Amino acid sequence: MAQVSLRKVIKKYDEVLAVRGVDLDIADKEFIVLVGPSGCGKSTTLRMIAGLEEITGGDIEIGGNIVNDVPPKDRDIAMVFQNYALYPHMNVYENMSFGLKLKKTPKQEIDQRVRQAAGILDITELLDRKPKQLSGGQRQRVAMGRAIVRDPKVFLFDEPLSNLDAKLRVQMRTEIKKVHQKVRTTTVYVTHDQVEAMTLADRVVVMNAGLIEQVGTPNDLYHSPATKFVAGFIGSPAMNFIPCQLEQAAGALRVRLTDKLAFPVPEGRTARYTPHIGKPSLVLGLRPEHIAETRPHTEPNQHDFEQVIEVVEPMGMETLVYFTVGGAEVCGRVNPNAGATAERPMKLRADLSNMHLIDDITGKVL
């Protein structure tokens, strides 16, 4: 088991700066997920931890030791790849035991470790099969088993579920979480899927353009994003962003969206928002679940308004409604029985306790 630390880690490909001075501390036994769009530097960062990419600058520590010049085989890490990387001519048992054989591990210990890992992953009955006889989910379990038997300091996962269909991805997410609860090894997991990141991680690292935008628990990132990028990337459907102006009226603050629509700012945010009155670049951020059908309510900071619905998307347990405010498309989540109909007005309610005010120039949440 080991702590992993990155200190001002940089990676350049010729003149392209892929990773721009990343600082990150991963605690012993922690499950960290690196998430972000394609090209943000997450896989490159993982490969530098593994030693598969040389770093251009900075330091990487594993278990308190700087490993910048340590080859991958000596870093005591195990990596699970996107494409499984199983040997087609070997059966499952041979695939899982191969790394231990190379290390001259005693036969009895190899057998014990392989069967223990197979039991954890529920693949004991597959040990005699070849990879071509397995489904995608079973192959991914074998790849995980090959990593587990080595009992490494750190597990590294490089988008391991992206080749699976949607239903199997959900199932394998649960399996990976169960495995981590049984085998408490420091884990660094890379994905572009923010739902995967939120459901698996102890902490999520959101990356963008080679930089870390924010590090925090899934709840922190969802409810208290630090930047517009994080607010828009975490959550599905994405947070709504509506251009607005902050104005003062009768001693209180209002967020004005259009000539006819303005929301009162919750009293607890008045002091924080007052310095930004009159700024031309403000954006109101509000998640779809905080825009719902009007219903009786006693909670504070609920504001009713009416809009013409443009598109209705029934999802079963909820219905998504889309409409336009101030030129911005807005999504709300309403009850399937709320009677949402395209091209008709609907009374809606905004929960302003969960609003975010964003400076669109700096991208910072105020």
C-alpha positions in Angstrom: 0.0 0.0 0.0 1.3 3.5 -0.8 0.7 7.2 -1.0 1.2 8.7 -4.5 2.3 12.3 -4.9 2.8 14.4 -8.0 4.8 17.6 -7.6 4.6 20.1 -10.5 4.6 17.3 -13.1 5.0 18.5 -16.7 4.8 16.6 -19.9 5.8 18.1 -23.3 5.5 16.5 -26.7 7.8 18.6 -28.9 6.2 22.1 -28.4 2.9 20.8 -27.1 2.4 21.0 -23.3 0.1 18.1 -22.5 0.3 18.3 -18.7 1.0 21.7 -17.2 2.5 21.4 -13.7 0.2 19.0 -11.9 0.2 18.9 -8.1 -1.7 16.0 -6.5 -1.6 13.9 -3.3 -3.3 10.5 -3.3 -3.6 9.0 0.2 -2.9 5.4 1.0 -5.8 3.1 0.1 -7.7 6.0 -1.6 -9.7 5.6 -4.8 -8.9 8.6 -7.0 -10.5 9.1 -10.4 -9.0 11.4 -13.1 -11.8 12.7 -15.3 -12.0 15.2 -18.2 -12.6 15.5 -21.9 -10.4 14.0 -24.5 -6.9 15.7 -24.6 -7.1 17.0 -21.1 -4.0 15.1 -20.0 -5.6 12.5 -17.7 -4.3 9.3 -19.5 -0.9 11.0 -19.9 -0.8 11.6 -16.2 -1.7 8.0 -15.4 1.0 6.7 -17.8 3.6 8.9 -16.2 2.7 7.4 -12.8 3.1 4.0 -14.4 6.4 4.9 -15.9 5.2 4.3 -19.5 5.8 8.0 -20.3 8.8 9.9 -19.2 8.1 13.1 -17.3 9.5 16.4 -18.7 9.6 18.1 -15.3 8.6 17.7 -11.7 8.6 14.6 -9.4 6.5 11.5 -8.9 6.6 9.7 -5.5 5.2 6.3 -4.7 5.4 5.2 -1.1 7.6 8.2 -0.3 10.2 7.3 -2.9 10.8 9.5 -6.0 10.4 7.1 -9.0 11.2 9.5 -11.9 13.9 7.2 -13.2 12.6 3.9 -11.9 11.4 1.5 -14.7 7.8 0.4 -14.8 8.5 -3.2 -13.6 10.2 -1.9 -10.5 7.5 0.6 -9.4 5.3 -2.1 -7.8 2.2 -1.0 -9.7 -0.3 -3.0 -11.6 -2.2 -1.5 -14.6 -5.5 -2.5 -16.1 -5.8 -1.4 -19.8 -8.8 -0.4 -21.9 -8.2 -3.4 -24.3 -7.7 -6.1 -21.6 -4.3 -7.0 -23.1 -4.7 -10.8 -22.4 -2.5 -13.5 -23.9 -4.8 -15.3 -26.4 -2.9 -18.6 -26.3 -3.1 -18.8 -22.5 -6.1 -19.8 -20.4 -7.5 -17.5 -17.6 -5.4 -19.2 -14.9 -2.2 -18.9 -17.0 -3.0 -15.2 -17.8 -3.5 -14.4 -14.1 -0.4 -16.3 -12.9 2.0 -15.2 -15.7 3.4 -12.1 -13.9 4.0 -14.2 -10.7 5.8 -16.9 -12.7 8.2 -14.2 -14.1 9.0 -13.2 -10.5 9.8 -16.8 -9.6 7.0 -16.9 -7.0 6.5 -20.4 -5.5 3.9 -22.6 -7.3 1.8 -23.1 -4.2 1.6 -19.3 -3.5 0.7 -18.6 -7.2 -2.1 -21.1 -7.0 -3.4 -19.6 -3.7 -3.3 -16.0 -5.0 -4.9 -16.9 -8.4 -7.8 -18.8 -6.7 -8.3 -16.1 -4.1 -8.5 -13.4 -6.8 -10.8 -15.5 -8.9 -13.1 -15.9 -5.9 -13.2 -12.2 -5.3 -14.1 -11.6 -9.0 -16.4 -14.5 -9.3 -14.5 -16.1 -12.2 -13.4 -19.4 -10.6 -15.3 -21.5 -13.1 -13.6 -19.6 -16.0 -10.0 -20.5 -15.0 -9.6 -23.2 -17.8 -11.1 -21.0 -20.6 -9.2 -19.1 -23.2 -9.9 -15.3 -23.7 -11.8 -15.9 -27.0 -14.3 -18.0 -25.0 -15.1 -15.1 -22.7 -17.4 -12.1 -22.9 -16.1 -8.5 -22.7 -17.1 -8.2 -19.0 -15.4 -11.6 -18.2 -12.2 -10.5 -20.0 -12.1 -7.3 -17.9 -12.5 -9.3 -14.7 -9.5 -11.5 -15.8 -7.5 -8.3 -16.5 -8.4 -7.1 -13.0 -7.6 -10.5 -11.5 -4.1 -10.4 -13.1 -3.5 -7.1 -11.4 -4.9 -8.2 -8.0 -2.7 -11.4 -7.7 0.4 -9.3 -7.9 -0.6 -7.5 -4.6 0.9 -4.2 -5.9 1.3 -0.9 -4.0 -0.9 0.9 -6.6 -3.6 -0.1 -9.1 -3.9 2.0 -12.2 -7.0 1.7 -14.5 -6.9 3.3 -17.9 -10.6 3.6 -19.1 -11.2 -0.1 -18.4 -14.9 0.0 -19.2 -15.1 2.0 -22.4 -15.2 -1.1 -24.6 -18.3 -2.5 -22.8 -21.9 -1.9 -23.6 -23.9 0.5 -21.4 -25.6 -2.1 -19.2 -22.3 -4.0 -18.6 -20.5 -0.8 -17.8 -22.9 -0.1 -14.9 -22.5 -3.7 -13.7 -18.7 -3.6 -13.9 -18.7 -0.2 -12.0 -20.3 -2.0 -9.1 -17.9 -4.9 -9.3 -14.8 -2.5 -9.3 -16.2 -0.7 -6.2 -16.8 -4.1 -4.5 -13.2 -5.2 -5.3 -11.8 -2.0 -3.9 -13.7 -2.5 -0.7 -12.2 -6.0 -0.3 -8.7 -5.2 -1.6 -7.9 -1.8 -0.1 -5.1 -0.8 -2.5 -4.4 2.8 -3.6 -6.2 3.2 -6.9 -5.9 5.7 -9.7 -8.6 5.4 -12.3 -8.9 7.3 -15.6 -12.3 7.9 -17.4 -14.0 10.4 -19.6 -17.4 9.4 -18.1 -18.3 11.7 -15.3 -21.0 9.4 -14.0 -18.4 6.6 -13.7 -16.1 9.1 -11.9 -18.9 10.2 -9.4 -20.0 6.6 -8.6 -16.5 5.1 -8.1 -14.3 7.8 -6.5 -13.4 8.7 -3.0 -12.2 11.9 -4.6 -12.5 13.1 -8.2 -9.8 15.1 -10.0 -11.3 17.2 -12.9 -8.7 18.0 -15.5 -8.9 20.4 -18.4 -6.2 21.4 -21.0 -3.4 19.8 -19.0 -4.4 21.4 -15.7 -6.3 20.3 -12.6 -9.5 22.4 -12.4 -10.7 21.0 -9.0 -10.1 18.1 -6.6 -12.9 17.0 -4.2 -15.4 14.4 -3.2 -18.2 13.7 -5.7 -20.6 15.7 -3.6 -18.2 18.7 -3.3 -17.8 18.9 -7.1 -21.5 18.5 -7.8 -22.8 21.0 -5.2 -19.8 23.4 -4.9 -18.0 23.6 -8.2 -15.1 26.0 -8.2 -15.3 26.9 -12.0 -17.8 27.0 -14.8 -15.9 24.1 -16.5 -16.4 21.8 -13.4 -20.0 23.0 -13.0 -20.8 22.1 -16.7 -18.8 18.9 -16.8 -20.1 17.2 -13.7 -23.7 16.2 -13.8 -26.0 14.8 -16.5 -27.9 16.6 -18.0 -25.4 19.4 -17.6 -25.9 22.5 -15.5 -27.9 25.3 -17.2 -25.9 28.5 -17.8 -28.1 31.6 -18.4 -26.6 35.1 -19.1 -27.8 37.5 -16.3 -27.3 40.8 -14.6 -27.1 41.4 -10.8 -29.2 44.3 -9.7 -30.3 45.9 -6.4 -34.0 46.6 -5.7 -35.6 47.6 -2.4 -32.5 46.7 -0.4 -32.4 43.2 -1.9 -30.5 41.6 -4.8 -32.1 40.2 -7.9 -30.7 38.1 -10.8 -32.3 39.5 -14.0 -32.5 37.1 -16.9 -34.8 39.0 -19.2 -37.0 42.1 -19.2 -39.8 40.0 -17.8 -38.0 37.5 -15.6 -35.8 38.1 -12.5 -35.1 35.9 -9.5 -34.5 37.1 -6.0 -31.1 36.2 -4.6 -31.2 34.2 -1.3 -30.5 36.5 1.6 -27.5 34.4 2.8 -25.7 35.2 -0.5 -26.2 39.0 -0.5 -22.9 39.9 1.1 -21.0 37.6 -1.2 -22.7 38.8 -4.4 -23.0 42.6 -3.7 -19.5 43.5 -5.0 -20.5 42.1 -8.4 -23.6 44.3 -9.0 -23.6 45.7 -12.6 -20.8 43.3 -13.9 -21.5 42.6 -17.6 -20.2 39.0 -17.8 -22.3 37.2 -15.2 -24.0 33.8 -15.7 -26.6 32.1 -13.6 -25.9 28.4 -13.1 -28.8 26.1 -12.1 -29.0 22.3 -12.4 -32.0 20.8 -14.2 -33.3 19.2 -11.0 -33.5 22.6 -9.4 -36.1 23.6 -12.1 -39.2 21.6 -11.6 -43.0 21.9 -12.0 -44.8 24.3 -9.6 -46.1 22.6 -6.5 -47.0 23.7 -3.0 -43.8 24.4 -1.1 -42.7 25.7 2.3 -39.0 25.8 1.7 -37.3 29.1 1.3 -35.8 30.5 -1.9 -38.3 28.8 -4.3 -39.4 31.1 -7.1 -42.3 30.3 -9.5 -42.3 31.4 -13.2 -43.9 30.4 -16.5 -42.2 29.4 -19.8 -43.3 27.9 -23.1 -41.9 24.4 -23.3 -40.1 23.7 -26.6 -39.1 20.0 -26.3 -40.3 17.3 -23.9 -38.2 14.1 -23.3 -40.0 11.4 -21.2 -37.4 9.3 -19.3 -39.7 7.1 -17.3 -39.0 8.1 -13.7 -38.8 11.8 -14.8 -39.4 14.0 -17.8 -36.9 16.5 -19.2 -38.3 19.8 -20.5 -36.4 22.3 -22.6 -37.1 26.0 -23.1 -35.2 29.2 -23.9 -34.4 32.0 -21.5 -32.5 35.0 -22.7 -31.2 33.1 -25.7 -29.9 30.2 -23.6 -31.4 26.7 -23.8 -32.5 25.6 -20.4 -33.3 22.1 -19.2 -35.6 21.2 -16.3 -36.6 17.9 -14.6 -40.3 17.5 -13.9 -42.6 14.8 -12.7 -43.9 12.5 -15.6 -47.4 13.3 -14.5 -46.9 17.1 -14.5 -48.5 17.5 -17.9 -45.5 18.9 -19.8 -46.5 19.5 -23.5 -44.3 21.0 -26.2 -45.3 24.4 -27.5 -47.4 25.1 -24.5 -46.7 27.3 -21.4 -45.9 25.5 -18.1 -45.6 26.8 -14.6 -42.2 26.0 -13.2 -40.3 26.5 -10.0 -36.6 27.5 -9.6 -34.8 26.4 -6.4 -32.5 29.3 -5.8 -30.9 27.8 -2.7 -28.8 25.8 -5.2 -28.0 28.7 -7.7 -24.4 29.5 -8.7 -23.3 32.9 -10.0 -20.4 32.7 -12.4 -18.0 35.3 -13.8 -17.9 34.2 -17.5 -14.6 36.0 -18.1 -12.6 34.3 -15.4 -14.7 31.1 -15.3 -14.8 31.3 -11.5 -17.9 30.5 -9.4 -18.5 33.6 -7.2 
